[in-house]
Amino acid sequence: MRVEANPFAFDFDIDKTALVLIDMQRDFIEPGGFGETLGNDVSLLEAIVPATQTMLQAWREAGGLVVHTREAHAADLSDCPPAKLNRGSPTLRIGDVGPMGRILVKGEVGNQIIEALAPVEGELVIDKPGKGMFYATGLHETLQARGITHLLFGGVTTEVCVQTSMREANDRGYDGLLLEDCTESYFPAFKAAAIDMIRAQGAIVGWTAPSNAVLTVLRGTGSD
């Protein structure tokens, strides 16, 4: 299949491609979560949910592999180093009790994927202690075992966990396409800058395209 993308067309085989949704969890997207305790307007992230939901459903119908990630830590925070735990001046820190349970701790209500994008049976759910999806997760080996070579990315935030994961993927030999309307930042200028960096210099990190470009192909009206 061929998707019209930037800086040039992105070719992929659906059997060798996974849709990766980065950290679409309650702690980042819903009021009362970690994102809001940092002083952010979470409605900016919530705005991408409809497009992401449409993309997810179409990908499921096409039979493609889906990977969901959650930024999540052990209850004792043994996998959260002080360099991460002590950053900034939030009202609540990782591990503190918030309106939806302990912030970014595995198993807590706020740490779950939002209901609109909840994983279904057969989809991979990866708990990651860092920003990138490959760090301390074993995901690379899992994708290799399934013959995955290409990745479609959505999720939050564009300039942090999404871009980090795309750069990690590039270093491991994957071709990655970022779905521009399925990703967002608390800072719109950061999203715009990240998109420019990803596709600069002939797709140095990866490609970008609106989700409709992929949907058109999946629905059989685009390039083969």
C-alpha atoms as one frame of an Amber mdcrd trajectory, in Angstrom:
protein
   0.000   0.000   0.000   1.120   3.557  -0.679   0.140   6.577   1.413   0.632
  10.121   0.183   2.840  11.522   2.915   5.453  14.149   3.672   8.234  14.386
   2.515   7.315  11.626   0.030   5.082   8.574  -0.289   5.112   5.980   2.504
   4.830   2.354   1.359   3.768  -0.412   3.723   2.371  -3.942   3.893  -0.401
  -4.150   6.484   0.776  -7.604   7.585   4.143  -6.092   8.485   2.834  -2.878
  10.022   1.544  -1.988  13.484  -0.547   0.960  14.599   1.071   2.331  17.775
  -0.936   4.578  20.091   1.327   6.233  22.620   0.081   6.917  26.162  -3.569
   7.703  25.435  -4.257   7.279  29.135  -6.485   9.044  31.600  -3.598  10.597
  33.524  -2.696  12.689  30.482  -6.026  13.324  28.761  -8.727  13.658  31.406
  -9.232  16.412  34.013  -7.675  15.522  37.355  -4.831  13.516  35.873  -1.090
  14.086  35.908  -1.197  16.319  32.838  -3.510  18.765  34.536  -1.482  18.764
  37.769   1.401  20.062  35.675  -0.760  23.055  34.767  -1.701  21.932  31.260
  -4.939  22.319  29.313  -5.902  18.685  28.766  -8.699  19.603  26.348  -6.020
  20.074  23.679  -5.178  16.383  23.904  -8.793  15.287  24.196  -9.487  16.920
  20.820  -7.585  14.206  18.915  -9.664  11.349  20.344 -12.319  11.231  17.568
  -9.767  11.026  14.737  -7.716   8.480  16.653 -10.802   6.382  17.362 -11.734
   6.385  13.663  -8.210   5.342  12.704  -8.136   2.611  15.344 -11.434   1.128
  14.197 -10.390   1.127  10.543  -7.071  -0.506  11.400  -8.828  -3.196  13.416
 -11.215  -3.880  10.537  -8.244  -4.200   8.184  -6.706  -6.823  10.480  -3.615
  -4.850  11.459  -1.674  -5.248  14.688  -2.354  -2.611  17.352   0.071  -1.604
  20.099  -1.012   0.568  23.037   1.551   2.036  25.417   1.112   3.386  28.923
   3.678   5.352  30.858   3.536   3.378  34.080   5.646   2.662  37.131   5.829
  -0.038  39.768   3.985   0.687  43.003   7.259   1.130  44.883   8.568   3.493
  42.168  11.723   1.404  41.903  11.719   1.990  38.138  11.305   5.772  38.440
  14.702   7.423  39.006  14.985  10.666  40.999  15.967  12.484  37.812  12.438
  11.831  36.546  10.516  11.859  39.819  11.775  15.248  40.993  11.404  17.301
  37.783   9.386  20.520  37.815   7.003  21.815  40.480   3.719  19.947  39.919
   0.904  19.932  42.447   1.211  16.136  42.474   4.215  14.014  41.594   4.476
  10.515  40.174   3.269   8.104  42.834   1.202  10.666  44.750  -2.511  10.058
  45.213  -4.669  12.097  42.844  -8.359  12.098  41.873  -7.855   8.910  39.836
  -5.491   7.062  42.138  -1.711   7.184  42.348  -0.209   9.156  39.483   1.346
   7.015  36.702   1.346   3.843  38.779   0.445   0.505  37.196  -3.090  -0.660
  37.873  -4.433   2.714  39.009  -7.554   4.140  37.361  -5.731   7.140  35.913
  -3.086   4.935  34.370  -5.566   3.159  32.095  -6.156   3.849  28.411  -9.182
   6.114  27.931 -12.430   4.251  27.296 -12.823   5.479  23.709  -9.525   3.797
  22.747  -9.539   0.869  25.160  -7.558  -2.166  23.980  -9.393  -5.273  22.832
  -8.330  -8.895  22.976  -5.279  -9.621  20.848  -3.833  -6.117  21.001  -0.521
  -5.447  22.709  -0.477  -3.262  25.821   2.992  -2.106  26.821   3.757  -0.513
  30.188   6.859   1.640  29.773   8.822   3.299  32.587  10.422   5.836  30.264
   9.430   8.160  27.458  10.358   5.798  24.638   8.360   2.655  23.952  11.387
   0.369  23.593  13.191   1.218  26.834  12.912  -1.694  29.325   9.826  -3.162
  27.616  10.965  -5.984  25.310   8.745  -4.536  22.570  11.433  -4.688  19.885
  11.784  -8.433  20.277   8.000  -8.880  20.215   7.661  -6.881  16.994  10.558
  -8.727  15.394   8.959 -12.063  16.215   5.797 -10.907  14.436   7.676  -9.705
  11.368   6.799  -6.033  11.880   8.910  -3.591   9.854   6.676  -0.489   9.645
   4.875   1.544  12.313   2.039   4.078  12.216   2.140   6.424  15.215  -0.472
   8.380  17.139  -0.683   9.502  20.738   0.685  12.029  23.197   2.612  14.088
  23.532   4.058  14.695  20.085   7.364  16.189  21.163   8.023  13.900  24.130
   6.909  10.255  24.182   5.794  10.086  20.541   8.905  11.628  19.052  11.146
   9.674  21.422   9.476   6.422  20.357   9.796   7.311  16.681  13.491   8.043
  17.080  14.004   4.785  18.957  12.117   2.971  16.189  14.262   4.570  13.507
  17.427   3.455  15.298  16.077  -0.092  15.320  15.348  -0.148  11.595  11.600
   0.528  11.488   9.966   2.888   9.009   7.556   5.130  10.903   4.679   7.362
   9.845   3.201   9.913  12.245  -0.554  10.525  11.914  -0.674  14.294  12.263
  -4.256  14.600  13.529  -3.901  11.643  15.914  -1.167  13.254  17.974  -1.061
  16.404  20.076   0.896  18.448  22.576  -0.096  20.699  25.446   1.909  23.267
  23.468   0.803  23.519  19.803   4.094  25.111  18.766   5.952  22.086  20.131
   3.818  19.749  18.015   4.503  21.783  14.894   8.239  21.809  15.596   8.309
  18.066  16.280   6.521  17.294  13.010   9.028  19.437  11.120  11.946  17.677
  12.809  10.584  14.193  12.162  10.171  14.642   8.409  13.148  16.950   7.784
  16.069  15.999   5.560  14.198  13.368   3.582  12.356  11.709   6.500  15.381
  11.586   8.788  13.197  10.207  11.600  10.031   9.302   9.688   7.104  10.420
   7.578   3.990  12.408   8.478   0.488  12.467   7.009  -3.098  13.148   8.084
  -4.951  10.006   9.119  -7.336  10.413   6.193  -4.462   9.595   3.828  -4.182
   6.167   5.468  -7.947   5.694   5.741  -8.306   6.345   2.008  -5.877   3.528
   1.254  -7.438   1.151   3.782 -10.849   1.739   2.256  -9.553   0.852  -1.163
  -9.717   4.247  -2.811  -6.047   5.187  -2.668  -2.747   3.967  -4.110  -1.951
   0.248  -4.099
